[in-house]
């Protein structure tokens, strides 16, 4: 659904750029409308990519991105990324879920166990933290679904607003039951 009036931030963006350049109000309004339209089209494209099961952005810990060429119905060829398990780090993700879902360990306790043996449990960056463990435990991508828009304006969005793919968009590292149990233990309302 196209907006007839651009969102507030689109107008602000257009004003910032055009006032510095000395462009008249009519030009700012046109630029704001253009910005709102390109933002809408970019969002629609991201939704289409996520629902098709392709990865947007860097792969989560435990996976690597495999670039493949796909052809759309119009015959245009595009490069897309799909997630494939990384043999070493996928085992770490599975262990994190066992400790959380089955043993009920806290994020900090899991991070301490991981840091005790960084050779077996390599950290995504330096050392494991409770925040890094929580990020893994709450990431739906480990169940084999692609998901996009889990945050809005830097804050968590309600799960009903997420854009998700069909199940098994890529190989799951965790089954749905264990994932849900880990969420209950985490006190996360997904």
TORPA-4810 file (N, C-alpha, C, O; in nm, 3 decimals):
<nodes>
NODE_1_0.085_-0.116_0.000_0.000_0.000_0.000_0.090_0.123_0.000_0.169_0.142_0.093_X
NODE_2_0.080_0.206_-0.100_0.162_0.325_-0.112_0.107_0.435_-0.023_-0.014_0.452_-0.011_X
NODE_3_0.196_0.509_0.038_0.156_0.620_0.123_0.138_0.744_0.037_0.216_0.767_-0.056_X
NODE_4_0.036_0.824_0.067_0.017_0.949_-0.007_0.100_1.060_0.055_0.137_1.156_-0.012_X
NODE_5_0.130_1.047_0.184_0.212_1.146_0.252_0.336_1.075_0.307_0.322_0.973_0.374_X
NODE_6_0.455_1.126_0.280_0.575_1.055_0.326_0.583_1.056_0.479_0.530_1.144_0.545_X
NODE_7_0.650_0.956_0.531_0.668_0.949_0.674_0.753_1.065_0.722_0.826_1.126_0.644_X
NODE_8_0.742_1.096_0.850_0.812_1.211_0.908_0.962_1.206_0.881_1.021_1.308_0.844_X
NODE_9_1.025_1.090_0.899_1.170_1.084_0.881_1.210_1.105_0.736_1.319_1.154_0.709_X
NODE_10_1.122_1.070_0.641_1.151_1.096_0.501_1.155_1.245_0.474_1.241_1.294_0.401_X
NODE_11_1.059_1.318_0.534_1.059_1.464_0.517_1.181_1.526_0.583_1.243_1.617_0.527_X
NODE_12_1.216_1.476_0.702_1.334_1.531_0.771_1.461_1.507_0.689_1.545_1.596_0.677_X
NODE_13_1.473_1.388_0.635_1.590_1.355_0.553_1.598_1.447_0.433_1.704_1.502_0.402_X
NODE_14_1.485_1.465_0.365_1.482_1.551_0.247_1.513_1.695_0.283_1.586_1.762_0.210_X
NODE_15_1.461_1.743_0.396_1.490_1.881_0.438_1.638_1.899_0.467_1.697_2.000_0.428_X
NODE_16_1.698_1.802_0.534_1.840_1.812_0.566_1.924_1.826_0.439_2.011_1.913_0.431_X
NODE_17_1.899_1.740_0.341_1.979_1.741_0.220_1.952_1.862_0.132_2.044_1.917_0.071_X
NODE_18_1.828_1.904_0.125_1.795_2.012_0.031_1.821_2.150_0.087_1.855_2.240_0.011_X
NODE_19_1.808_2.171_0.218_1.836_2.303_0.276_1.983_2.337_0.260_2.018_2.452_0.233_X
NODE_20_2.069_2.237_0.276_2.213_2.261_0.259_2.245_2.297_0.114_2.341_2.370_0.087_X
NODE_21_2.165_2.246_0.023_2.189_2.271_-0.119_2.110_2.391_-0.172_2.129_2.430_-0.287_X
NODE_22_2.022_2.448_-0.090_1.943_2.563_-0.132_1.828_2.526_-0.224_1.787_2.608_-0.306_X
NODE_23_1.774_2.406_-0.212_1.662_2.363_-0.297_1.532_2.412_-0.235_1.517_2.410_-0.113_X
NODE_24_1.438_2.457_-0.317_1.310_2.512_-0.272_1.223_2.404_-0.206_1.250_2.285_-0.221_X
NODE_25_1.120_2.446_-0.135_1.029_2.355_-0.064_0.967_2.252_-0.159_0.953_2.135_-0.121_X
NODE_26_0.930_2.292_-0.280_0.871_2.197_-0.375_0.970_2.084_-0.406_0.931_1.967_-0.418_X
NODE_27_1.096_2.119_-0.418_1.199_2.018_-0.443_1.217_1.926_-0.324_1.238_1.806_-0.340_X
NODE_28_1.208_1.983_-0.203_1.219_1.900_-0.082_1.103_1.803_-0.074_1.121_1.686_-0.038_X
NODE_29_0.982_1.851_-0.107_0.865_1.763_-0.103_0.879_1.649_-0.205_0.846_1.534_-0.175_X
NODE_30_0.927_1.683_-0.323_0.945_1.580_-0.426_1.050_1.479_-0.382_1.034_1.359_-0.403_X
NODE_31_1.158_1.529_-0.322_1.263_1.440_-0.274_1.213_1.351_-0.161_1.249_1.234_-0.154_X
NODE_32_1.131_1.407_-0.072_1.075_1.328_0.038_0.986_1.217_-0.017_0.991_1.104_0.031_X
NODE_33_0.904_1.249_-0.118_0.819_1.147_-0.180_0.904_1.039_-0.246_0.873_0.920_-0.236_X
NODE_34_1.009_1.079_-0.314_1.098_0.983_-0.379_1.164_0.893_-0.274_1.170_0.772_-0.291_X
NODE_35_1.212_0.953_-0.167_1.276_0.876_-0.061_1.178_0.776_0.000_1.214_0.660_0.024_X
NODE_36_1.055_0.819_0.026_0.954_0.729_0.083_0.925_0.613_-0.012_0.910_0.499_0.032_X
NODE_37_0.918_0.641_-0.141_0.889_0.536_-0.239_1.005_0.437_-0.251_0.982_0.316_-0.256_X
NODE_38_1.128_0.486_-0.255_1.241_0.393_-0.265_1.255_0.310_-0.138_1.293_0.194_-0.144_X
NODE_39_1.224_0.369_-0.023_1.227_0.294_0.102_1.121_0.183_0.100_1.148_0.071_0.142_X
NODE_40_1.001_0.214_0.052_0.894_0.116_0.043_0.934_0.001_-0.049_0.913_-0.116_-0.017_X
NODE_41_0.992_0.035_-0.165_1.032_-0.068_-0.261_1.145_-0.155_-0.206_1.146_-0.276_-0.228_X
NODE_42_1.239_-0.094_-0.134_1.349_-0.171_-0.075_1.295_-0.267_0.031_1.340_-0.382_0.039_X
NODE_43_1.201_-0.221_0.111_1.140_-0.308_0.213_1.068_-0.426_0.148_1.080_-0.539_0.194_X
NODE_44_0.993_-0.401_0.042_0.924_-0.509_-0.028_1.024_-0.611_-0.083_0.998_-0.732_-0.079_X
NODE_45_1.136_-0.563_-0.134_1.238_-0.655_-0.187_1.297_-0.739_-0.075_1.319_-0.859_-0.093_X
NODE_46_1.323_-0.679_0.040_1.379_-0.754_0.153_1.280_-0.860_0.201_1.319_-0.972_0.234_X
NODE_47_1.152_-0.825_0.205_1.049_-0.921_0.246_1.045_-1.039_0.148_1.036_-1.155_0.190_X
NODE_48_1.052_-1.010_0.020_1.050_-1.116_-0.082_1.171_-1.208_-0.067_1.157_-1.330_-0.077_X
NODE_49_1.287_-1.152_-0.044_1.410_-1.231_-0.029_1.401_-1.320_0.095_1.435_-1.439_0.088_X
NODE_50_1.356_-1.264_0.207_1.346_-1.343_0.331_1.243_-1.454_0.317_1.269_-1.568_0.358_X
NODE_51_1.127_-1.424_0.261_1.023_-1.526_0.246_1.066_-1.638_0.151_1.021_-1.752_0.164_X
NODE_52_1.153_-1.605_0.056_1.204_-1.706_-0.037_1.310_-1.795_0.030_1.351_-1.896_-0.028_X
NODE_53_1.353_-1.758_0.151_1.448_-1.841_0.225_1.593_-1.805_0.205_1.681_-1.884_0.242_X
NODE_54_1.621_-1.690_0.148_1.760_-1.649_0.126_1.810_-1.565_0.244_1.732_-1.496_0.309_X
NODE_55_1.938_-1.572_0.269_2.002_-1.500_0.378_2.022_-1.354_0.342_2.062_-1.322_0.230_X
NODE_56_1.993_-1.266_0.437_2.018_-1.123_0.423_2.122_-1.088_0.529_2.100_-1.113_0.648_X
NODE_57_2.233_-1.032_0.488_2.336_-0.994_0.582_2.431_-1.108_0.613_2.427_-1.213_0.549_X
NODE_58_2.517_-1.086_0.714_2.614_-1.190_0.748_2.545_-1.311_0.810_2.442_-1.298_0.876_X
NODE_59_2.602_-1.429_0.790_2.538_-1.550_0.845_2.553_-1.555_0.997_2.652_-1.505_1.051_X
NODE_60_2.457_-1.615_1.066_2.471_-1.629_1.211_2.578_-1.733_1.244_2.609_-1.819_1.162_X
NODE_61_2.632_-1.723_1.364_2.731_-1.819_1.413_2.673_-1.960_1.398_2.559_-1.985_1.434_X
NODE_62_2.753_-2.050_1.344_2.708_-2.188_1.321_2.677_-2.217_1.177_2.663_-2.333_1.137_X
NODE_63_2.666_-2.112_1.097_2.639_-2.126_0.955_2.743_-2.049_0.875_2.816_-1.965_0.927_X
NODE_64_2.747_-2.081_0.748_2.821_-2.000_0.652_2.728_-1.974_0.535_2.636_-2.052_0.509_X
NODE_65_2.754_-1.867_0.464_2.668_-1.831_0.351_2.726_-1.893_0.224_2.845_-1.880_0.196_X
NODE_66_2.642_-1.959_0.149_2.679_-2.016_0.020_2.609_-1.933_-0.086_2.486_-1.925_-0.089_X
NODE_67_2.687_-1.871_-0.174_2.630_-1.788_-0.280_2.587_-1.877_-0.396_2.663_-1.960_-0.446_X
NODE_68_2.462_-1.859_-0.436_2.409_-1.935_-0.549_2.346_-1.838_-0.648_2.308_-1.726_-0.613_X
NODE_69_2.336_-1.882_-0.771_2.272_-1.800_-0.875_2.131_-1.853_-0.895_2.110_-1.973_-0.917_X
NODE_70_2.032_-1.762_-0.886_1.892_-1.798_-0.907_1.837_-1.715_-1.022_1.881_-1.603_-1.046_X
NODE_71_1.741_-1.772_-1.090_1.676_-1.702_-1.201_1.533_-1.674_-1.162_1.458_-1.765_-1.126_X
NODE_72_1.492_-1.546_-1.171_1.355_-1.509_-1.136_1.263_-1.539_-1.254_1.311_-1.571_-1.362_X
NODE_73_1.131_-1.527_-1.235_1.036_-1.560_-1.343_1.057_-1.479_-1.471_1.020_-1.524_-1.580_X
NODE_74_1.115_-1.360_-1.459_1.137_-1.278_-1.579_1.262_-1.323_-1.657_1.289_-1.273_-1.766_X
NODE_75_1.338_-1.418_-1.599_1.456_-1.468_-1.666_1.585_-1.401_-1.622_1.693_-1.436_-1.671_X
NODE_76_1.575_-1.304_-1.529_1.696_-1.238_-1.480_1.765_-1.326_-1.377_1.700_-1.388_-1.293_X
NODE_77_1.895_-1.329_-1.385_1.975_-1.410_-1.294_2.033_-1.320_-1.184_2.083_-1.211_-1.212_X
NODE_78_2.024_-1.367_-1.059_2.074_-1.291_-0.944_2.152_-1.383_-0.853_2.124_-1.503_-0.845_X
NODE_79_2.249_-1.327_-0.783_2.320_-1.402_-0.680_2.244_-1.389_-0.549_2.204_-1.278_-0.511_X
NODE_80_2.224_-1.499_-0.480_2.159_-1.500_-0.350_2.242_-1.587_-0.257_2.324_-1.667_-0.302_X
NODE_81_2.222_-1.571_-0.128_2.295_-1.649_-0.029_2.200_-1.741_0.045_2.090_-1.701_0.085_X
NODE_82_2.242_-1.865_0.063_2.168_-1.961_0.145_2.260_-2.004_0.258_2.383_-2.001_0.246_X
NODE_83_2.200_-2.043_0.369_2.278_-2.085_0.485_2.308_-2.235_0.479_2.220_-2.316_0.451_X
NODE_84_2.432_-2.269_0.505_2.474_-2.409_0.519_2.550_-2.420_0.650_2.625_-2.329_0.686_X
NODE_85_2.534_-2.531_0.722_2.603_-2.545_0.850_2.755_-2.542_0.833_2.810_-2.596_0.738_X
NODE_86_2.820_-2.476_0.928_2.965_-2.478_0.939_2.996_-2.591_1.037_2.954_-2.584_1.153_X
NODE_87_3.067_-2.693_0.996_3.080_-2.816_1.075_3.130_-2.792_1.216_3.084_-2.859_1.308_X
NODE_88_3.222_-2.698_1.238_3.279_-2.678_1.372_3.187_-2.593_1.460_3.159_-2.630_1.574_X
NODE_89_3.142_-2.482_1.409_3.062_-2.391_1.493_2.918_-2.438_1.508_2.852_-2.401_1.605_X
NODE_90_2.867_-2.518_1.416_2.731_-2.573_1.430_2.724_-2.663_1.553_2.623_-2.665_1.623_X
NODE_91_2.830_-2.737_1.580_2.833_-2.824_1.698_2.829_-2.740_1.826_2.772_-2.783_1.926_X
NODE_92_2.890_-2.623_1.823_2.888_-2.533_1.940_2.745_-2.484_1.964_2.699_-2.481_2.078_X
NODE_93_2.677_-2.446_1.858_2.538_-2.399_1.870_2.452_-2.509_1.931_2.372_-2.483_2.021_X
NODE_94_2.467_-2.630_1.883_2.388_-2.742_1.936_2.416_-2.762_2.084_2.324_-2.788_2.162_X
NODE_95_2.543_-2.751_2.124_2.579_-2.768_2.265_2.519_-2.657_2.350_2.472_-2.682_2.461_X
NODE_96_2.519_-2.535_2.300_2.458_-2.422_2.372_2.311_-2.451_2.400_2.263_-2.426_2.510_X
NODE_97_2.239_-2.502_2.300_2.097_-2.532_2.319_2.076_-2.648_2.416_1.979_-2.646_2.492_X
NODE_98_2.163_-2.746_2.416_2.151_-2.856_2.514_2.167_-2.800_2.654_2.087_-2.830_2.743_X
NODE_99_2.270_-2.720_2.675_2.293_-2.664_2.808_2.177_-2.574_2.853_2.143_-2.572_2.971_X
NODE_100_2.118_-2.501_2.760_2.010_-2.410_2.796_1.876_-2.483_2.811_1.809_-2.470_2.913_X
NODE_101_1.837_-2.558_2.710_1.705_-2.621_2.709_1.698_-2.742_2.802_1.600_-2.758_2.875_X
NODE_102_1.801_-2.827_2.801_1.796_-2.951_2.879_1.847_-2.933_3.021_1.788_-2.986_3.116_X
NODE_103_1.958_-2.858_3.037_2.019_-2.843_3.169_1.975_-2.716_3.241_1.997_-2.703_3.361_X
NODE_104_1.913_-2.623_3.170_1.863_-2.501_3.232_1.970_-2.404_3.277_1.946_-2.324_3.368_X
NODE_105_2.088_-2.408_3.216_2.195_-2.317_3.257_2.164_-2.173_3.215_2.095_-2.150_3.115_X
NODE_106_2.216_-2.079_3.291_2.200_-1.937_3.256_2.294_-1.903_3.141_2.385_-1.979_3.109_X
NODE_107_2.269_-1.788_3.079_2.355_-1.744_2.969_2.499_-1.726_3.019_2.593_-1.763_2.950_X
NODE_108_2.515_-1.669_3.137_2.649_-1.647_3.193_2.720_-1.779_3.221_2.840_-1.791_3.197_X
NODE_109_2.646_-1.878_3.273_2.706_-2.009_3.302_2.749_-2.078_3.172_2.854_-2.142_3.168_X
NODE_110_2.668_-2.064_3.068_2.704_-2.122_2.938_2.828_-2.053_2.884_2.919_-2.119_2.834_X
NODE_111_2.833_-1.921_2.892_2.950_-1.846_2.844_3.076_-1.890_2.919_3.182_-1.904_2.859_X
NODE_112_3.065_-1.912_3.049_3.181_-1.957_3.128_3.228_-2.094_3.081_3.349_-2.116_3.068_X
NODE_113_3.135_-2.185_3.057_3.174_-2.319_3.006_3.242_-2.308_2.870_3.342_-2.375_2.845_X
NODE_114_3.187_-2.224_2.784_3.245_-2.208_2.650_3.385_-2.149_2.659_3.477_-2.193_2.589_X
NODE_115_3.403_-2.049_2.744_3.534_-1.984_2.759_3.638_-2.074_2.823_3.758_-2.052_2.808_X
NODE_116_3.592_-2.177_2.895_3.686_-2.271_2.958_3.762_-2.353_2.854_3.870_-2.405_2.884_X
NODE_117_3.707_-2.366_2.735_3.773_-2.444_2.630_3.748_-2.379_2.494_3.667_-2.427_2.415_X
NODE_118_3.816_-2.269_2.467_3.795_-2.194_2.343_3.843_-2.270_2.220_3.804_-2.237_2.108_X
NODE_119_3.925_-2.370_2.240_3.968_-2.452_2.126_3.850_-2.537_2.075_3.829_-2.548_1.954_X
NODE_120_3.776_-2.595_2.168_3.660_-2.675_2.128_3.540_-2.588_2.096_3.458_-2.625_2.012_X
NODE_121_3.528_-2.472_2.163_3.414_-2.382_2.145_3.462_-2.244_2.102_3.457_-2.150_2.182_X
NODE_122_3.508_-2.230_1.979_3.562_-2.100_1.937_3.455_-1.990_1.944_3.341_-2.008_1.900_X
NODE_123_3.495_-1.877_1.999_3.403_-1.764_2.016_3.392_-1.685_1.886_3.486_-1.681_1.807_X
NODE_124_3.276_-1.624_1.863_3.260_-1.543_1.741_3.357_-1.425_1.737_3.401_-1.384_1.629_X
NODE_125_3.390_-1.371_1.854_3.488_-1.262_1.859_3.554_-1.260_1.996_3.496_-1.210_2.093_X
NODE_126_3.673_-1.313_2.003_3.750_-1.310_2.128_3.702_-1.409_2.233_3.747_-1.524_2.235_X
NODE_127_3.612_-1.365_2.319_3.561_-1.448_2.428_3.409_-1.449_2.424_3.346_-1.358_2.371_X
NODE_128_3.351_-1.553_2.482_3.206_-1.565_2.491_3.153_-1.472_2.600_3.217_-1.455_2.704_X
NODE_129_3.038_-1.414_2.575_2.968_-1.332_2.674_2.826_-1.386_2.688_2.777_-1.458_2.601_X
NODE_130_2.761_-1.349_2.797_2.621_-1.389_2.816_2.535_-1.333_2.704_2.440_-1.398_2.659_X
NODE_131_2.567_-1.213_2.658_2.489_-1.151_2.550_2.504_-1.229_2.420_2.406_-1.246_2.347_X
NODE_132_2.625_-1.278_2.390_2.646_-1.356_2.268_2.570_-1.488_2.275_2.513_-1.533_2.175_X
NODE_133_2.567_-1.550_2.392_2.493_-1.676_2.409_2.344_-1.650_2.394_2.274_-1.727_2.328_X
NODE_134_2.295_-1.542_2.454_2.152_-1.508_2.444_2.113_-1.484_2.297_2.006_-1.525_2.254_X
NODE_135_2.200_-1.416_2.223_2.173_-1.389_2.081_2.154_-1.519_2.004_2.069_-1.528_1.916_X
NODE_136_2.233_-1.621_2.037_2.220_-1.750_1.969_2.090_-1.820_2.012_2.016_-1.869_1.928_X
NODE_137_2.064_-1.823_2.141_1.947_-1.894_2.193_1.816_-1.836_2.140_1.719_-1.909_2.125_X
NODE_138_1.813_-1.707_2.112_1.688_-1.643_2.067_1.677_-1.629_1.916_1.581_-1.570_1.868_X
NODE_139_1.774_-1.681_1.841_1.773_-1.666_1.695_1.695_-1.780_1.628_1.737_-1.896_1.630_X
NODE_140_1.582_-1.745_1.569_1.493_-1.841_1.505_1.559_-1.910_1.386_1.516_-2.019_1.346_X
NODE_141_1.661_-1.851_1.328_1.725_-1.909_1.210_1.780_-2.049_1.238_1.795_-2.129_1.145_X
NODE_142_1.811_-2.079_1.364_1.864_-2.211_1.396_1.760_-2.322_1.380_1.795_-2.440_1.383_X
NODE_143_1.633_-2.286_1.364_1.528_-2.387_1.343_1.506_-2.415_1.194_1.419_-2.495_1.159_X
NODE_144_1.582_-2.350_1.107_1.571_-2.374_0.963_1.484_-2.273_0.891_1.458_-2.289_0.771_X
NODE_145_1.439_-2.170_0.959_1.359_-2.065_0.896_1.445_-1.940_0.878_1.532_-1.910_0.960_X
NODE_146_1.418_-1.870_0.770_1.476_-1.737_0.755_1.384_-1.640_0.826_1.262_-1.659_0.826_X
NODE_147_1.440_-1.539_0.886_1.360_-1.438_0.954_1.425_-1.303_0.931_1.547_-1.290_0.930_X
NODE_148_1.341_-1.202_0.913_1.389_-1.066_0.890_1.299_-0.971_0.968_1.182_-1.003_0.992_X
NODE_149_1.349_-0.857_1.008_1.276_-0.751_1.079_1.243_-0.793_1.222_1.134_-0.765_1.272_X
NODE_150_1.338_-0.860_1.289_1.318_-0.892_1.430_1.332_-0.768_1.517_1.292_-0.769_1.633_X
NODE_151_1.388_-0.662_1.460_1.398_-0.536_1.533_1.340_-0.424_1.447_1.338_-0.433_1.324_X
NODE_152_1.295_-0.321_1.514_1.247_-0.200_1.446_1.303_-0.082_1.524_1.280_-0.069_1.644_X
NODE_153_1.375_0.004_1.455_1.438_0.120_1.518_1.529_0.078_1.634_1.537_0.147_1.735_X
NODE_154_1.598_-0.034_1.618_1.693_-0.080_1.717_1.632_-0.150_1.838_1.704_-0.186_1.931_X
NODE_155_1.503_-0.171_1.838_1.435_-0.238_1.949_1.370_-0.368_1.899_1.329_-0.376_1.783_X
NODE_156_1.361_-0.469_1.986_1.296_-0.593_1.943_1.152_-0.568_1.899_1.077_-0.497_1.964_X
NODE_157_1.116_-0.629_1.787_0.979_-0.619_1.736_0.901_-0.742_1.782_0.960_-0.848_1.803_X
NODE_158_0.770_-0.728_1.799_0.690_-0.847_1.836_0.701_-0.954_1.726_0.710_-0.922_1.608_X
NODE_159_0.700_-1.078_1.767_0.715_-1.190_1.673_0.611_-1.188_1.563_0.637_-1.236_1.453_X
NODE_160_0.493_-1.133_1.590_0.388_-1.127_1.489_0.426_-1.037_1.372_0.371_-1.049_1.263_X
NODE_161_0.521_-0.946_1.394_0.562_-0.852_1.290_0.683_-0.901_1.210_0.721_-0.838_1.111_X
NODE_162_0.743_-1.012_1.252_0.859_-1.063_1.181_0.818_-1.115_1.044_0.704_-1.158_1.024_X
NODE_163_0.911_-1.112_0.953_0.894_-1.172_0.820_0.970_-1.304_0.824_1.091_-1.306_0.845_X
NODE_164_0.898_-1.415_0.804_0.963_-1.546_0.810_0.939_-1.626_0.683_0.842_-1.604_0.611_X
NODE_165_1.030_-1.717_0.660_1.016_-1.808_0.545_0.939_-1.932_0.589_0.902_-1.946_0.706_X
NODE_166_0.917_-2.019_0.496_0.859_-2.149_0.527_0.963_-2.231_0.604_1.082_-2.199_0.601_X
NODE_167_0.919_-2.336_0.674_1.017_-2.421_0.744_1.117_-2.483_0.646_1.089_-2.498_0.527_X
NODE_168_1.233_-2.517_0.698_1.339_-2.583_0.622_1.388_-2.503_0.503_1.417_-2.559_0.397_X
NODE_169_1.398_-2.371_0.519_1.459_-2.288_0.415_1.608_-2.323_0.404_1.669_-2.308_0.298_X
NODE_170_1.664_-2.369_0.514_1.801_-2.419_0.518_1.805_-2.529_0.625_1.707_-2.549_0.697_X
NODE_171_1.916_-2.598_0.635_1.926_-2.709_0.731_1.918_-2.656_0.873_2.001_-2.574_0.913_X
NODE_172_1.821_-2.703_0.951_1.811_-2.656_1.090_1.920_-2.719_1.177_1.961_-2.833_1.155_X
NODE_173_1.967_-2.643_1.274_2.063_-2.696_1.370_1.991_-2.745_1.496_2.042_-2.830_1.569_X
NODE_174_1.871_-2.691_1.520_1.793_-2.720_1.639_1.650_-2.751_1.598_1.595_-2.687_1.508_X
NODE_175_1.588_-2.850_1.662_1.448_-2.876_1.633_1.359_-2.775_1.707_1.401_-2.713_1.804_X
NODE_176_1.237_-2.762_1.658_1.143_-2.662_1.713_1.119_-2.683_1.863_1.113_-2.585_1.938_X
NODE_177_1.106_-2.808_1.906_1.077_-2.837_2.047_1.189_-2.786_2.137_1.163_-2.722_2.238_X
NODE_178_1.312_-2.816_2.101_1.425_-2.771_2.183_1.438_-2.619_2.180_1.469_-2.557_2.281_X
NODE_179_1.413_-2.559_2.065_1.419_-2.413_2.055_1.315_-2.350_2.149_1.348_-2.258_2.224_X
NODE_180_1.192_-2.399_2.144_1.086_-2.344_2.230_1.116_-2.365_2.377_1.090_-2.277_2.459_X
NODE_181_1.172_-2.480_2.411_1.209_-2.505_2.551_1.318_-2.407_2.596_1.314_-2.357_2.708_X
NODE_182_1.413_-2.380_2.508_1.518_-2.283_2.542_1.459_-2.143_2.562_1.509_-2.066_2.644_X
NODE_183_1.354_-2.109_2.487_1.291_-1.978_2.504_1.218_-1.970_2.638_1.221_-1.867_2.705_X
NODE_184_1.153_-2.080_2.677_1.084_-2.082_2.806_1.184_-2.066_2.920_1.160_-1.992_3.015_X
NODE_185_1.297_-2.135_2.909_1.401_-2.124_3.010_1.460_-1.984_3.012_1.501_-1.934_3.117_X
NODE_186_1.464_-1.921_2.895_1.524_-1.788_2.884_1.426_-1.680_2.930_1.466_-1.566_2.952_X
NODE_187_1.299_-1.716_2.945_1.200_-1.616_2.982_1.173_-1.518_2.871_1.136_-1.403_2.895_X
NODE_188_1.192_-1.564_2.747_1.174_-1.478_2.631_1.037_-1.505_2.573_0.999_-1.620_2.552_X
NODE_189_0.962_-1.400_2.548_0.828_-1.416_2.493_0.831_-1.414_2.342_0.802_-1.310_2.281_X
NODE_190_0.864_-1.525_2.280_0.868_-1.530_2.133_0.738_-1.576_2.078_0.722_-1.587_1.956_X
</nodes>
